[in-house]
Amino acid sequence: MRVTKAQAQANRAHIVATAAKLFRERGYDGVGVADLMAAAGFTHGGFYKHFPAKADLMAEAATCGFEQSLEKTSALASPEFVRHYLSREHRDAPGDGCIMAALCADAARQPAQVKTAFEAGIEAMLARTCGLSDTPDAQDTRARRAKGIALMAQMIGAIMLSRACPDESPLADEILDACSAALLSRLSSSEEAATAEPSRDG
């Protein structure tokens, strides 16, 4: 039976979403095209009706992963975002979590189109993360970006370090707790400074 254009688009979107999850769980080299298509409910041969090569799917799946992360966290206030990100729940579910913590190391070894997708996604996440650095001494764009990059890098690094430890390792939790406490303290200090600033001017 002939597949309609709408159904073909839906099938492609399903393949991309499936790939976004599996790549985060297993890495780019840990999932072959045949396994990926089987997980999505399609045959291996059907892959090439949608994508010229695996790298093209990897790039689209990266974009999908970033969009999913933004959708999940966009409604969270800064402290909630930090607690959510540096939680054991996030650490233990890479397939449903942040694509940067799951795949940045892999992306560094991939073709340019995958890196380009990551660059765009990181910029989008940075715009979200910059909300964490809204302090009186960081109003200028470059300063806000610098603070946002530092905060984002610390959170991603904490998850990556924690995941590198055995699941039941005390160090895995210690890393998350230490970074969460440090970032929440920094946010609290920034909010207090922002509140106090108008009274000093007035």
HELIX and SHEET records of a PDB file:
HELIX    1   1 LYS A    5  ARG A   26  1                                  22    
HELIX    2   2 TYR A   28  GLY A   30  5                                   3    
HELIX    3   3 VAL A   33  ALA A   40  1                                   8    
HELIX    4   4 HIS A   44  LYS A   49  5                                   6    
HELIX    5   5 LYS A   54  THR A   73  1                                  20    
HELIX    6   6 SER A   78  TYR A   85  1                                   8    
HELIX    7   7 ARG A   88  ARG A   91  1                                   4    
HELIX    8   8 PRO A   94  ASP A   96  5                                   3    
HELIX    9   9 ILE A   99  ALA A  107  1                                   9    
HELIX   10  10 ALA A  112  THR A  129  1                                  18    
HELIX   11  11 CYS A  130  SER A  133  5                                   4    
HELIX   12  12 THR A  141  ALA A  164  1                                  24    
HELIX   13  13 PRO A  170  ASP A  201  1                                  32    
END                                                                             
